[in-house]
Amino acid sequence: MRQSSIAALRLVGMLIRPAAVAAALLAIQSSATTVAPAADPFTLTPIAPGVYAAIDGPAGRSGSNAGFVIGDDGVLVIDSFFDPEATKVLIADIRKLTPKPIRYVVNTHYHADHVAGDAVLRAAGAIIIAHRNVRGWVRTENLHLFGAHPSPRIAAMVTALPLPDVTIDHDLTIWLGKRKILIQPVLGHTGGDLIVTVPDAKTVYCGDILWRHVSPNIIDGDVASWLSTLAEMLHATDASDTTFVPGHGGVATARDVFDFQRYLGDLRALVSRDRDRGLSAKALIDAALPEFAQLHGDWGSFAYFAPLELGYMEDELAGRKRRPQSVVD
């Protein structure tokens, strides 16, 4: 895998073809909705008392978004970035706000741009919580994201990623004193996704179940299930008053969830239509891409990722898409 800089690696969870890392990085940088100071890897955004989003900065130094919740007797972190140095900055920001212990980090899914800072948080005292499948995938499926022949450096990084301490495949409630946090498995992005809800703050940390105005990575996705998950989020009580923290892009509202639902729905509908017309492979992509661009061409990284999304969507509808297999304990 050819790399122009370490910053390029920080988009591993968004990557489909390793050779396009630098191009994808530039595209995603241009889509940023918040501007961080040059010295910061992310922008820390207060959402409610004790509830924060850490939004990746325009240089892509963090690799994804993260966040944390301060309760009465401790802190819960959501995702840990790709770059451990960014994770250290996150811990420093937490320490500026509270001396309470960092008790947990929740991995929303296995992609390395969301979990590669776990070791730093574990060293700070956090218990790593993830979907059951993440424990089986984090050191194996992440290699697949770098292509057939990842470099020795990448292979070493991936195989050293920490394994979760607690795994779940059902709803889990954590209490930080009087503050309730609900962790829920959902379907769509990888087959091992969690969302984290803070009911008293009307805040949902979505991981890569939600992308705000950035074209998504669907390499592992089940788009039909994904659309159902987004519909459930939109029909939830108080959805219109809820703040959604996406895996990529700025802090979002229900309107952004609807826009992303429409993006995936349009992708699926266009590919289904052109398959019905007898098109496949390059012919299908060439036919569908102009209309897809008319609908969503202003989304970040669209020019690179949209053709690949069309191909993956065709594979999914044809029943030949490679997806990680569920872990059996």
Secondary structure, 3 states (H helix, E strand, C coil): CCCCCHHHHCCHHHCCCHHHHHHHHHHHHHCCCCCCCCCCCEEEEEEECCEEEEEECCCCCCCCCEEEEECCCCEEEECCCCCHHHHHHHHHHHHHHCCCCEEEEECCCCCHHHHCCHHHHHHCCCEEEEEHHHHHHCCCHHHHCCCCCCCHHHHHHHHCCCCCCEEECCCEEEEECCEEEEEEEECCCCCCEEEEEEHHHCEEEEEEEEECCECCCCCCCCHHHHHHHHHHHHHCCCHHHCEEEEEECCCECHHHHHHHHHHHHHHHHHHHHHHHCCCCHHHHHHHHHHHHHHHHCCCECHHHHHHHHHHHHHHHHHCCCCCCCCCCC
